[in-house]
Amino acid sequence: MNDQAFRAIVKLLRMTGAASIEAARLVLVEGRSQKEAAQATGLTAPGVSQAVRKCRVGLELARVAAGVE
């Protein structure tokens, strides 16, 4: 996922929490591991996992809504 798509998903999902957003960005945009993202943001591993999962589900729903598979 590129940064522009990530920012759009964050807006669509109305995500809050700077640490969660940053952790998801590190994983989905920069390709870092969830463990690295947790260490970099101070979140727990489950917290990072939840943020990443929320973005992935949001992206899939946006694709379905747009008719793109």
C-alpha positions as CSV (number, residue, x, y, z in Angstrom):
1,M,0.0,0.0,0.0
2,N,1.3,3.5,-0.8
3,D,1.1,6.4,1.6
4,Q,-1.7,8.1,-0.3
5,A,-3.9,5.0,-0.1
6,F,-3.1,4.6,3.5
7,R,-4.0,8.2,4.3
8,A,-7.3,7.7,2.5
9,I,-8.1,4.5,4.4
10,V,-7.3,6.3,7.7
11,K,-9.8,9.1,6.8
12,L,-12.5,6.7,5.6
13,L,-12.2,4.7,8.8
14,R,-12.0,7.9,10.9
15,M,-9.1,6.3,12.8
16,T,-7.9,8.2,15.8
17,G,-4.9,7.6,18.0
18,A,-1.6,8.7,16.6
19,A,0.3,5.6,17.8
20,S,-2.2,3.2,16.2
21,I,-2.1,5.1,12.9
22,E,1.7,5.2,12.9
23,A,2.0,1.5,13.8
24,A,-0.3,0.6,10.9
25,R,1.6,2.9,8.5
26,L,4.9,1.3,9.5
27,V,3.5,-2.2,8.7
28,L,1.4,-1.4,5.7
29,V,3.4,1.3,3.9
30,E,7.0,0.7,5.0
31,G,6.8,-3.0,5.3
32,R,8.1,-3.3,8.8
33,S,7.1,-6.1,11.0
34,Q,4.3,-5.8,13.6
35,K,6.9,-6.4,16.3
36,E,9.1,-3.5,15.0
37,A,6.0,-1.2,14.8
38,A,5.1,-2.1,18.4
39,Q,8.6,-1.2,19.6
40,A,8.7,2.0,17.6
41,T,5.3,3.3,18.8
42,G,5.1,1.8,22.3
43,L,1.9,-0.1,21.5
44,T,1.4,-3.7,22.5
45,A,1.6,-6.4,19.8
46,P,-2.2,-7.0,20.0
47,G,-2.8,-3.2,19.6
48,V,-0.7,-3.1,16.4
49,S,-2.4,-6.2,15.1
50,Q,-5.8,-4.6,15.7
51,A,-4.8,-1.4,13.9
52,V,-3.4,-3.3,10.9
53,R,-6.4,-5.5,10.7
54,K,-8.8,-2.5,10.8
55,C,-6.9,-0.9,7.9
56,R,-6.9,-4.2,5.8
57,V,-10.6,-4.7,6.3
58,G,-11.3,-1.1,5.5
59,L,-9.2,-1.4,2.3
60,E,-11.1,-4.5,1.2
61,L,-14.4,-2.9,1.9
62,A,-13.4,0.1,-0.1
63,R,-12.4,-2.1,-3.0
64,V,-15.7,-3.9,-2.9
65,A,-17.7,-0.6,-2.8
66,A,-15.7,0.7,-5.7
67,G,-16.2,-2.5,-7.7
68,V,-12.4,-3.2,-7.7
69,E,-11.4,-6.7,-6.7
